[in-house]
Amino acid sequence: MFRNSYDNDSITYSPTGRLFQVEYALEAIKQGSASVGLVSKTHAVVVALKASGENIYICADLVVIRSAEELGSYQKKIIRIDDHLGIALAGLAPDARVLSNFMRQQAMSSRMIYNRPIPISRVVSAIGDKAQRNTQTYGRRPYGVGLLVAGFDETGPHLFEFQPSGTVLEYFGAAIGARSQSARTYLERNFDQFPEASLEDLVLHGLRALRDTLAQDKELLAQNTSIGIVGLDTKFTLYDNDDVRGWLEKLGNVGSTRGRRPPEEREPEATEDAPVTDAPPPEETDTVEPIETDA
């Protein structure tokens, strides 16, 4: 049987045990612009690259291509859920709106019934269950969006990653979206600095990771970058447009650094005045002469 015989719905497993509808939803996340999240002992931060591209209009045999900058159509990538909770998305924005509205309902219910903010683990478990039900019911499809859920509750700051399969995992740092592997590489290299990092350093770490996901000819701009911050004595605050300029000025280099290390991480070059190190000489090895044999 061909592969498409098993991808007509989300409840049919292939002979190898795969759900192709879920894999297609994961591919939709990889096509979206990147989002990065980090957490320290006091704060959780999400940074996102707003989606941009070209809108094509066809009219009377004339093809008009207008960029997102001209149309002001940068897509909103960070959504506030409650005073202590927000999300960054990658993938299908309509699916993210459905899940964000559900999360807001859960947050309001917690305040009305229990008179307290909803715990972060509870709300992410709720959306995980909601997404997982779509893989068990005929006629539904998985949500084609990935979320980074950042929040602060009585147990401290938290960062969770949500996947269309219903899987929810907690991380010190995470990245989703296009070219997010470059961001994950940066996070893995520096995650041991996150717990003790100040808020400013944490945001700059997030921007450096986001910078690594850029295409070679792109830069981080105030128009295409969003920052969300929540933490101890700090309600969820979203920084957009002009509010981001100060952070980008602190970052310095806003161009893509994929394939090379940024200036702040490079080792200093050796100079003539550099002190001579007491490095031990290389060990001598015995060389074995080849033995000639009579053919």
MARGU-944626 format. One record per atom (N, C-alpha, C, O): x, y, z. Coordinates in steps of 0.2 Angstrom, whole numbers, padded with zeros to 4 digits, always signed. Layout:
XYZ/...
# end
This chain:
+0004-0006+0000/+0000+0000+0000/+0004+0006+0000/+0010+0006+0003/+0002+0012-0003/+0006+0018-0003/+0005+0021+0003/+0000+0020+0007/+0009+0026+0004/+0009+0030+0011/+0003+0034+0012/+0000+0034+0017/+0000+0037+0006/-0006+0041+0007/-0012+0037+0009/-0017+0040+0010/-0012+0030+0009/-0017+0026+0012/-0018+0026+0019/-0023+0024+0022/-0013+0029+0023/-0013+0029+0030/-0014+0036+0033/-0013+0037+0039/-0014+0041+0028/-0014+0048+0031/-0021+0052+0030/-0021+0058+0030/-0026+0048+0029/-0033+0051+0027/-0036+0054+0034/-0040+0058+0034/-0034+0051+0040/-0036+0054+0046/-0031+0053+0051/-0026+0050+0050/-0032+0055+0057/-0027+0055+0063/-0028+0049+0067/-0024+0049+0072/-0032+0044+0066/-0032+0038+0070/-0030+0032+0067/-0030+0027+0070/-0028+0032+0061/-0026+0026+0057/-0018+0026+0057/-0014+0030+0055/-0016+0021+0060/-0008+0020+0061/-0006+0016+0055/-0009+0012+0052/+0000+0018+0053/+0003+0014+0047/+0006+0008+0050/+0007+0007+0056/+0008+0003+0045/+0011-0003+0048/+0017-0002+0052/+0019-0007+0056/+0020+0003+0051/+0026+0004+0056/+0025+0008+0062/+0029+0010+0066/+0018+0009+0063/+0016+0012+0070/+0016+0020+0070/+0017+0023+0075/+0016+0023+0064/+0016+0030+0063/+0010+0033+0062/+0005+0030+0058/+0009+0039+0064/+0003+0043+0063/+0005+0049+0058/+0008+0054+0061/+0003+0048+0052/+0006+0053+0047/+0003+0060+0048/+0006+0065+0047/-0003+0060+0050/-0006+0067+0052/-0003+0071+0057/-0002+0077+0057/+0000+0067+0062/+0004+0071+0067/+0010+0073+0065/+0013+0078+0066/+0013+0069+0060/+0020+0071+0057/+0019+0077+0053/+0023+0081+0052/+0013+0077+0049/+0012+0083+0045/+0011+0089+0049/+0013+0095+0047/+0008+0089+0055/+0007+0094+0060/+0014+0097+0062/+0015+0103+0063/+0018+0092+0064/+0025+0094+0066/+0029+0097+0060/+0033+0102+0062/+0028+0095+0054/+0031+0099+0048/+0028+0106+0048/+0032+0111+0046/+0022+0107+0049/+0019+0114+0049/+0023+0118+0054/+0024+0124+0053/+0025+0116+0060/+0029+0120+0065/+0035+0122+0062/+0038+0127+0063/+0039+0117+0058/+0045+0118+0056/+0045+0124+0050/+0050+0127+0049/+0039+0125+0047/+0039+0130+0042/+0037+0137+0045/+0038+0142+0042/+0035+0137+0051/+0034+0144+0055/+0040+0147+0057/+0046+0144+0058/+0040+0154+0058/+0046+0157+0060/+0047+0155+0067/+0043+0153+0071/+0054+0156+0069/+0056+0153+0076/+0054+0157+0082/+0052+0163+0082/+0053+0153+0087/+0052+0156+0094/+0057+0152+0099/+0058+0147+0098/+0059+0156+0104/+0064+0154+0109/+0062+0155+0116/+0059+0161+0117/+0063+0151+0120/+0061+0152+0127/+0066+0150+0132/+0070+0145+0130/+0067+0154+0137/+0072+0152+0142/+0069+0154+0149/+0064+0157+0150/+0072+0151+0154/+0070+0152+0161/+0076+0152+0166/+0081+0148+0165/+0075+0156+0171/+0080+0157+0176/+0077+0155+0183/+0071+0153+0183/+0080+0157+0188/+0077+0156+0195/+0072+0161+0196/+0067+0159+0201/+0071+0166+0193/+0067+0171+0195/+0062+0173+0189/+0057+0176+0190/+0064+0172+0183/+0060+0174+0177/+0060+0169+0171/+0064+0165+0171/+0055+0170+0167/+0054+0166+0161/+0053+0171+0155/+0050+0176+0156/+0057+0170+0150/+0057+0174+0144/+0056+0170+0138/+0058+0165+0137/+0052+0173+0133/+0051+0171+0127/+0052+0176+0122/+0050+0182+0123/+0056+0174+0116/+0057+0179+0111/+0055+0176+0104/+0055+0170+0104/+0052+0180+0100/+0050+0177+0094/+0051+0181+0088/+0051+0187+0088/+0052+0178+0082/+0053+0181+0076/+0046+0182+0072/+0043+0176+0070/+0043+0188+0071/+0037+0188+0068/+0037+0186+0061/+0042+0187+0057/+0032+0182+0059/+0032+0180+0052/+0032+0185+0047/+0028+0190+0048/+0036+0185+0041/+0035+0189+0036/+0036+0186+0030/+0039+0180+0030/+0034+0189+0024/+0035+0185+0018/+0032+0190+0012/+0032+0196+0013/+0031+0187+0007/+0028+0190+0001/+0021+0188+0000/+0019+0182-0001/+0017+0193-0001/+0010+0192-0003/+0009+0193-0010/+0011+0198-0013/+0006+0188-0014/+0006+0188-0021/-0001+0190-0023/-0006+0186-0021/-0002+0195-0027/-0009+0196-0030/-0009+0195-0038/-0004+0198-0041/-0014+0192-0040/-0014+0191-0048/-0020+0195-0050/-0026+0193-0048/-0019+0199-0055/-0025+0203-0057/-0024+0205-0064/-0019+0209-0066/-0028+0203-0069/-0028+0205-0076/-0021+0203-0079/-0018+0208-0082/-0019+0197-0078/-0012+0195-0080/-0006+0199-0077/-0001+0198-0080/-0007+0202-0072/-0002+0206-0069/-0001+0203-0062/-0005+0203-0058/+0005+0201-0061/+0007+0198-0054/+0010+0204-0050/+0016+0206-0052/+0007+0205-0044/+0010+0211-0040/+0013+0207-0034/+0009+0204-0030/+0019+0208-0032/+0022+0205-0026/+0023+0211-0021/+0027+0216-0023/+0020+0211-0015/+0021+0216-0010/+0024+0212-0004/+0022+0207-0002/+0029+0215-0001/+0032+0212+0005/+0028+0214+0011/+0023+0218+0011/+0029+0210+0016/+0025+0211+0022/+0027+0218+0025/+0023+0221+0029/+0033+0220+0024/+0035+0227+0027/+0030+0232+0024/+0028+0237+0028/+0029+0231+0018/+0024+0237+0015/+0017+0236+0017/+0014+0241+0018/+0015+0230+0018/+0008+0229+0020/+0007+0230+0028/+0001+0230+0030/+0012+0230+0032/+0012+0230+0039/+0009+0223+0042/+0005+0224+0047/+0010+0218+0039/+0007+0212+0040/+0011+0207+0044/+0010+0201+0043/+0015+0209+0048/+0019+0205+0052/+0014+0201+0057/+0010+0204+0060/+0015+0195+0058/+0011+0190+0062/+0012+0191+0069/+0018+0190+0071/+0007+0191+0073/+0008+0191+0080/+0011+0184+0083/+0007+0179+0081/+0016+0184+0086/+0019+0178+0088/+0019+0176+0096/+0020+0171+0098/+0018+0181+0100/+0017+0180+0107/+0011+0183+0109/+0008+0188+0108/+0007+0179+0113/+0000+0180+0116/+0000+0180+0123/+0003+0175+0126/-0003+0185+0126/-0004+0185+0133/-0010+0181+0135/-0015+0182+0132/-0009+0177+0140/-0015+0173+0142/-0018+0176+0149/-0024+0176+0149/-0013+0177+0154/-0015+0180+0160/-0010+0184+0163/-0004+0185+0159/-0011+0187+0168/-0005+0191+0171/+0001+0187+0173/+0007+0190+0173/+0001+0181+0173/+0006+0177+0175/+0008+0172+0170/+0012+0167+0171/+0006+0172+0164/+0006+0167+0159/+0006+0170+0152/+0002+0174+0150/+0010+0167+0147/+0009+0169+0140/+0012+0164+0136/+0016+0159+0138/+0011+0164+0129/+0014+0159+0125/+0017+0162+0119/+0016+0168+0117/+0022+0158+0116/+0025+0160+0109/+0023+0154+0105/+0024+0148+0107/+0022+0156+0098/+0019+0150+0094/+0024+0150+0088/+0028+0154+0086/+0023+0144+0085/+0026+0143+0078/+0022+0138+0074/+0020+0133+0077/+0020+0140+0069/+0015+0135+0065/+0009+0139+0063/+0009+0145+0061/+0003+0136+0063/-0003+0139+0061/-0006+0144+0066/-0008+0141+0071/-0006+0150+0064/-0009+0155+0069/-0016+0154+0071/-0018+0155+0077/-0021+0152+0066/-0028+0150+0068/-0028+0145+0074/-0032+0145+0078/-0024+0140+0073/-0024+0134+0078/-0022+0137+0085/-0024+0135+0090/-0017+0142+0085/-0014+0145+0091/-0020+0149+0094/-0020+0149+0100/-0024+0152+0090/-0029+0156+0093/-0034+0152+0097/-0037+0154+0102/-0036+0146+0094/-0040+0141+0097/-0038+0139+0104/-0041+0139+0109/-0031+0137+0104/-0028+0135+0110/-0027+0140+0115/-0028+0139+0121/-0026+0146+0113/-0025+0152+0117/-0032+0154+0121/-0032+0156+0127/-0037+0154+0117/-0044+0155+0120/-0046+0150+0125/-0048+0152+0130/-0044+0144+0123/-0045+0138+0128/-0041+0140+0135/-0044+0139+0140/-0035+0141+0134/-0031+0143+0140/-0034+0149+0144/-0033+0149+0150/-0036+0154+0140/-0039+0160+0144/-0045+0157+0148/-0047+0160+0153/-0049+0153+0145/-0055+0150+0149/-0053+0147+0155/-0056+0148+0160/-0048+0143+0154/-0045+0139+0160/-0043+0144+0165/-0044+0143+0171/-0039+0149+0163/-0037+0154+0168/-0042+0158+0172/-0042+0159+0178/-0047+0160+0168/-0053+0163+0171/-0057+0159+0176/-0059+0161+0181/-0058+0153+0174/-0061+0148+0178/-0058+0147+0185/-0061+0147+0190/-0051+0147+0185/-0047+0146+0191/-0048+0152+0195/-0049+0151+0201/-0048+0158+0192/-0049+0164+0196/-0056+0165+0199/-0057+0167+0205/-0061+0163+0195/-0068+0163+0198/-0070+0158+0203/-0073+0159+0208/-0067+0152+0202/-0069+0146+0206/-0065+0146+0212/-0067+0145+0218/-0058+0146+0211/-0053+0145+0217/-0050+0152+0219/-0046+0152+0224/-0051+0157+0216/-0049+0164+0217/-0041+0164+0218/-0038+0167+0222/-0038+0161+0213/-0031+0161+0212/-0029+0160+0205/-0033+0157+0201/-0023+0162+0203/-0020+0160+0196/-0019+0153+0195/-0018+0149+0200/-0021+0151+0189/-0020+0144+0188/-0013+0142+0188/-0009+0145+0185/-0011+0136+0191/-0004+0134+0190/-0002+0132+0183/-0006+0130+0179/+0004+0133+0181/+0006+0133+0174/+0006+0125+0172/+0004+0124+0167/+0008+0121+0177/+0007+0114+0175/+0000+0111+0173/-0001+0107+0169/-0005+0114+0177/-0012+0112+0175/-0014+0114+0169/-0017+0111+0165/-0013+0121+0167/-0015+0123+0160/-0012+0120+0155/-0015+0119+0149/-0005+0118+0155/-0002+0115+0150/-0004+0107+0149/-0005+0105+0144/-0006+0104+0155/-0009+0098+0155/-0016+0098+0151/-0018+0093+0148/-0020+0103+0152/-0026+0104+0149/-0026+0104+0142/-0030+0101+0138/-0021+0108+0139/-0021+0109+0132/-0017+0103+0129/-0019+0101+0123/-0013+0099+0133/-0010+0093+0130/-0016+0088+0130/-0016+0084+0125/-0021+0087+0134/-0026+0083+0134/-0031+0084+0128/-0033+0080+0125/-0032+0091+0127/-0036+0093+0122/-0033+0091+0115/-0037+0089+0111/-0027+0092+0114/-0024+0090+0108/-0023+0083+0107/-0024+0080+0101/-0022+0079+0112/-0022+0072+0111/-0028+0069+0109/-0028+0064+0106/-0034+0072+0112/-0040+0069+0110/-0041+0069+0102/-0045+0065+0099/-0038+0074+0099/-0039+0075+0092/-0036+0069+0088/-0037+0068+0082/-0031+0065+0091/-0028+0060+0088/-0032+0053+0090/-0030+0048+0088/-0037+0054+0093/-0041+0048+0095/-0049+0048+0092/-0052+0043+0093/-0050+0054+0089/-0057+0055+0086/-0057+0055+0079/-0053+0059+0076/-0061+0051+0075/-0061+0052+0068/-0065+0058+0066/-0069+0061+0069/-0062+0061+0061/-0065+0067+0058/-0061+0074+0061/-0063+0079+0058/-0057+0073+0065/-0053+0079+0068/-0046+0078+0065/-0043+0073+0063/-0042+0084+0066/-0035+0084+0064/-0031+0086+0070/-0033+0090+0074/-0024+0085+0070/-0020+0088+0075/-0019+0095+0074/-0020+0098+0069/-0018+0099+0080/-0017+0106+0079/-0010+0107+0076/-0005+0104+0078/-0010+0111+0071/-0003+0112+0067/+0001+0118+0070/+0003+0122+0066/+0002+0118+0076/+0005+0123+0080/+0009+0120+0086/+0007+0116+0089/+0015+0123+0087/+0019+0122+0093/+0019+0128+0097/+0019+0134+0095/+0019+0127+0104/+0019+0133+0108/+0024+0132+0113/+0026+0127+0116/+0027+0138+0115/+0031+0138+0121/+0027+0142+0126/+0026+0148+0125/+0026+0139+0132/+0022+0142+0137/+0026+0144+0143/+0030+0140+0146/+0026+0151+0144/+0031+0154+0149/+0026+0156+0155/+0021+0160+0153/+0028+0155+0161/+0023+0157+0166/+0027+0157+0173/+0032+0154+0174/+0024+0160+0178/+0026+0161+0185/+0021+0159+0189/+0016+0163+0189/+0022+0154+0194/+0017+0153+0199/+0020+0152+0206/+0026+0154+0207/+0017+0149+0210/+0019+0149+0217/+0025+0144+0218/+0029+0144+0223/+0027+0140+0213/+0032+0136+0213/+0038+0139+0209/+0044+0136+0208/+0037+0145+0206/+0043+0148+0202/+0041+0149+0195/+0036+0147+0193/+0046+0151+0191/+0045+0151+0184/+0046+0145+0180/+0049+0140+0182/+0042+0144+0175/+0042+0138+0171/+0042+0139+0163/+0039+0145+0161/+0044+0135+0160/+0044+0135+0152/+0042+0128+0150/+0046+0123+0151/+0037+0127+0146/+0035+0121+0143/+0034+0122+0136/+0033+0127+0133/+0036+0116+0133/+0035+0116+0125/+0029+0111+0124/+0028+0105+0127/+0024+0113+0120/+0018+0109+0118/+0019+0107+0111/+0021+0111+0107/+0017+0101+0110/+0018+0098+0103/+0011+0095+0101/+0007+0094+0105/+0009+0095+0094/+0003+0093+0092/+0000+0086+0094/-0006+0085+0094/+0005+0082+0096/+0003+0075+0098/+0000+0075+0105/-0003+0070+0107/+0001+0081+0108/-0002+0081+0115/+0004+0081+0120/+0003+0081+0126/+0010+0080+0118/+0016+0080+0122/+0018+0087+0125/+0018+0091+0121/+0019+0087+0132/+0021+0093+0135/+0027+0092+0139/+0026+0087+0144/+0032+0095+0138/+0038+0094+0142/+0041+0101+0144/+0040+0106+0141/+0044+0101+0150/+0047+0107+0153/+0054+0107+0152/+0058+0102+0152/+0057+0113+0150/+0064+0114+0148/+0067+0120+0152/+0063+0125+0155/+0073+0120+0152/+0077+0127+0154/+0077+0131+0148/+0077+0137+0149/+0078+0129+0142/+0078+0133+0136/+0075+0128+0131/+0077+0122+0130/+0071+0131+0126/+0068+0128+0121/+0068+0132+0115/+0067+0138+0115/+0067+0129+0109/+0066+0133+0102/+0062+0129+0098/+0063+0123+0097/+0058+0132+0094/+0054+0129+0089/+0053+0133+0083/+0055+0139+0083/+0051+0130+0077/+0051+0134+0071/+0056+0133+0066/+0060+0128+0067/+0056+0137+0061/+0061+0136+0056/+0068+0137+0058/+0070+0142+0062/+0073+0133+0056/+0080+0134+0058/+0081+0134+0066/+0086+0137+0068/+0077+0131+0069/+0077+0131+0077/+0083+0127+0079/+0085+0128+0085/+0086+0122+0075/+0091+0118+0078/+0097+0123+0079/+0101+0121+0084/+0098+0128+0076/+0104+0133+0077/+0103+0136+0084/+0107+0137+0088/+0096+0138+0086/+0095+0141+0092/+0096+0136+0098/+0099+0137+0103/+0094+0129+0096/+0095+0124+0102/+0102+0123+0103/+0104+0122+0109/+0106+0123+0098/+0113+0122+0099/+0116+0128+0103/+0120+0126+0108/+0114+0134+0102/+0116+0139+0107/+0114+0138+0114/+0117+0139+0119/+0107+0136+0115/+0105+0135+0121/+0108+0129+0125/+0110+0130+0131/+0110+0124+0121/+0113+0118+0124/+0120+0121+0127/+0123+0118+0132/+0123+0125+0123/+0130+0127+0125/+0130+0132+0131/+0136+0133+0134/+0125+0135+0132/+0125+0141+0137/+0120+0140+0143/+0119+0144+0147/+0116+0134+0143/+0111+0133+0147/+0113+0133+0155/+0109+0135+0159/+0119+0132+0156/+0121+0132+0163/+0122+0139+0166/+0122+0139+0172/+0121+0144+0162/+0122+0151+0164/+0115+0153+0165/+0114+0159+0169/+0109+0150+0163/+0103+0153+0164/+0100+0153+0171/+0097+0158+0173/+0101+0148+0175/+0098+0149+0182/+0100+0155+0186/+0096+0158+0189/+0106+0157+0185/+0109+0163+0189/+0109+0169+0185/+0111+0174+0188/+0106+0169+0179/+0107+0175+0175/+0102+0180+0177/+0096+0179+0180/+0104+0187+0176/+0099+0192+0177/+0094+0192+0172/+0095+0189+0167/+0089+0197+0173/+0084+0197+0168/+0087+0200+0161/+0085+0197+0156/+0091+0205+0162/+0094+0207+0155/+0098+0202+0152/+0098+0201+0146/+0102+0198+0155/+0106+0193+0152/+0102+0188+0149/+0104+0185+0144/+0097+0186+0153/+0092+0181+0150/+0089+0183+0144/+0089+0179+0139/+0087+0189+0143/+0084+0192+0137/+0089+0192+0131/+0088+0190+0126/+0095+0194+0133/+0100+0194+0128/+0102+0187+0125/+0104+0186+0120/+0102+0182+0130/+0103+0175+0128/+0098+0173+0123/+0099+0170+0118/+0092+0175+0124/+0086+0173+0120/+0087+0176+0113/+0086+0173+0108/+0089+0183+0113/+0090+0186+0107/+0096+0183+0103/+0095+0183+0097/+0101+0181+0106/+0107+0178+0102/+0104+0171+0099/+0106+0170+0094/+0101+0167+0103/+0098+0161+0100/+0093+0162+0094/+0094+0159+0089/+0089+0167+0095/+0084+0169+0090/+0088+0172+0084/+0086+0170+0078/+0094+0175+0085/+0098+0178+0079/+0101+0172+0075/+0102+0173+0069/+0102+0167+0078/+0105+0161+0075/+0100+0158+0070/+0102+0154+0066/+0094+0159+0071/+0089+0156+0066/+0087+0160+0060/+0084+0158+0056/+0090+0166+0060/+0089+0170+0054/+0092+0168+0047/+0097+0164+0048/+0089+0169+0042/+0092+0168+0035/+0098+0172+0035/+0099+0177+0038/+0102+0171+0030/+0109+0174+0029/+0108+0182+0028/+0112+0186+0030/+0103+0184+0024/+0102+0191+0023/+0097+0195+0027/+0095+0200+0025/+0095+0192+0033/+0090+0195+0037/+0094+0197+0044/+0099+0195+0045/+0090+0202+0047/+0092+0205+0053/+0086+0205+0058/+0081+0205+0056/+0088+0205+0064/+0083+0207+0070/+0081+0214+0069/+0086+0218+0070/+0075+0216+0069/+0073+0223+0069/+0067+0224+0074/+0065+0219+0076/+0066+0230+0075/+0061+0231+0080/+0054+0229+0077/+0050+0228+0081/+0053+0229+0071/+0047+0227+0068/+0046+0220+0067/+0040+0218+0067/+0051+0216+0068/+0050+0208+0067/+0052+0204+0073/+0052+0198+0073/+0053+0208+0079/+0055+0204+0085/+0050+0206+0090/+0048+0212+0091/+0048+0201+0094/+0044+0201+0100/+0047+0198+0106/+0051+0193+0105/+0046+0201+0112/+0049+0199+0118/+0044+0198+0123/+0040+0203+0124/+0043+0193+0127/+0038+0192+0132/+0042+0190+0139/+0046+0186+0139/+0040+0194+0144/+0044+0193+0151/+0039+0192+0156/+0034+0195+0156/+0040+0187+0160/+0036+0186+0166/+0040+0183+0172/+0045+0180+0170/+0039+0185+0178/+0043+0182+0183/+0041+0185+0190/+0035+0187+0191/+0046+0185+0195/+0045+0187+0202/+0043+0194+0202/+0047+0198+0200/+0037+0196+0204/+0035+0203+0205/+0034+0206+0198/+0035+0212+0197/+0034+0202+0193/+0033+0205+0186/+0028+0201+0182/+0028+0195+0181/+0022+0205+0181/+0017+0202+0177/+0019+0201+0170/+0024+0204+0167/+0016+0197+0166/+0018+0195+0159/+0018+0202+0155/+0012+0205+0154/+0023+0204+0152/+0024+0210+0149/+0026+0208+0142/+0031+0205+0141/+0023+0211+0137/+0025+0210+0130/+0028+0216+0127/+0025+0222+0127/+0034+0216+0124/+0038+0221+0121/+0037+0220+0113/+0039+0215+0110/+0035+0225+0110/+0034+0225+0102/+0037+0232+0100/+0037+0237+0103/+0039+0232+0093/+0040+0238+0089/+0045+0242+0093/+0051+0240+0094/+0044+0248+0095/+0049+0253+0098/+0051+0250+0104/+0057+0252+0107/+0047+0247+0108/+0049+0244+0115/+0055+0239+0114/+0059+0238+0119/+0056+0236+0108/+0061+0231+0107/+0068+0235+0106/+0073+0232+0106/+0068+0241+0103/+0074+0244+0101/+0080+0244+0106/+0085+0243+0104/+0078+0246+0112/+0083+0246+0118/+0086+0239+0118/+0092+0239+0120/+0083+0234+0118/+0086+0227+0119/+0090+0225+0113/+0096+0223+0114/+0088+0227+0107/+0092+0226+0101/+0099+0230+0101/+0104+0228+0099/+0098+0236+0104/+0105+0240+0105/+0109+0237+0109/+0115+0237+0108/+0107+0234+0115/+0111+0230+0119/+0114+0224+0116/+0120+0222+0118/+0110+0221+0112/+0113+0215+0108/+0119+0217+0104/+0123+0213+0103/+0118+0222+0100/+0124+0224+0096/+0123+0221+0089/+0119+0224+0085/+0126+0216+0087/+0126+0213+0081/+0119+0209+0080/+0118+0205+0084/+0115+0212+0075/+0108+0209+0074/+0108+0205+0068/+0102+0202+0067/+0113+0204+0064/+0113+0200+0058/+0114+0192+0060/+0116+0191+0066/+0113+0188+0055/+0113+0181+0056/+0121+0179+0057/+0125+0182+0054/+0122+0175+0062/+0128+0172+0064/+0129+0165+0063/+0134+0162+0065/+0124+0162+0059/+0125+0155+0058/+0131+0153+0053/+0132+0156+0049/+0134+0148+0056/+0140+0146+0052/+0147+0149+0055/+0152+0148+0053/+0146+0154+0059/+0152+0157+0062/+0150+0160+0069/+0144+0161+0070/+0155+0160+0073/+0154+0162+0080/+0153+0170+0080/+0157+0173+0077/+0148+0173+0084/+0148+0180+0085/+0153+0183+0088/+0157+0179+0092/+0155+0189+0088/+0161+0193+0091/+0161+0192+0098/+0167+0191+0101/+0155+0192+0102/+0156+0191+0109/+0158+0185+0111/+0159+0184+0117/+0158+0179+0107/+0159+0173+0109/+0166+0170+0106/+0168+0165+0108/+0169+0174+0102/+0175+0172+0099/+0181+0173+0104/+0181+0177+0108/+0186+0169+0103/+0192+0169+0107/+0197+0174+0105/+0197+0175+0099/+0200+0178+0109/+0205+0183+0107/+0210+0180+0103/+0213+0175+0104/+0212+0184+0098/+0217+0182+0093/+0224+0183+0096/+0225+0188+0100/+0229+0179+0095/+0236+0179+0097/+0239+0185+0094/+0239+0186+0088/+0243+0189+0098/+0247+0194+0096/+0254+0193+0097/+0256+0188+0101/+0259+0197+0094/+0266+0196+0095/+0268+0198+0103/+0273+0195+0105/+0264+0202+0106/+0266+0204+0113/+0262+0199+0118/+0263+0199+0124/+0259+0194+0115/+0256+0189+0120/+0261+0185+0123/+0266+0183+0121/+0260+0183+0130/+0265+0180+0134/+0265+0172+0131/+0260+0170+0129/+0271+0170+0132/+0272+0163+0129/+0270+0158+0135/+0272+0159+0141/+0266+0153+0133/+0263+0149+0138/+0268+0143+0139/+0272+0141+0134/+0268+0140+0145/+0272+0135+0147/+0269+0128+0144/+0268+0124+0149/+0268+0128+0138/+0265+0121+0136/+0271+0116+0135/+0276+0118+0132/+0269+0110+0137/+0275+0105+0137/+0276+0103+0129/+0271+0103+0125/+0282+0101+0128/+0284+0099+0121/+0280+0093+0119/+0279+0089+0123/+0279+0092+0112/+0276+0086+0110/+0280+0080+0112/+0286+0080+0111/+0277+0075+0113/+0280+0069+0115/+0283+0065+0109/+0280+0065+0103/+0290+0063+0110/+0293+0059+0104/+0290+0052+0103/+0289+0049+0108/+0289+0050+0097/+0286+0044+0096/+0292+0040+0092/+0295+0042+0088/+0292+0033+0094/+0297+0029+0090/+0294+0027+0083/+0289+0025+0083/+0298+0029+0078/+0296+0027+0071/+0298+0020+0070/+0304+0018+0071/+0294+0016+0066/+0296+0009+0065/+0298+0009+0057/+0294+0011+0053/+0304+0007+0056/+0306+0007+0049/+0303+0001+0045/+0303-0004+0048/+0301+0002+0039/+0298-0004+0035/+0303-0009+0034/+0309-0008+0033/+0301-0015+0034/+0306-0021+0033/+0305-0023+0026/+0300-0025+0024/+0311-0023+0023/+0311-0026+0016/+0311-0033+0016/+0315-0037+0020/+0307-0036+0012/+0307-0043+0011/+0308-0045+0004/+0307-0041-0001/+0311-0051+0003/+0312-0053-0004/+0306-0056-0007/+0302-0060-0004/+0304-0053-0013/+0298-0056-0016/+0299-0063-0018/+0294-0066-0021/
# end
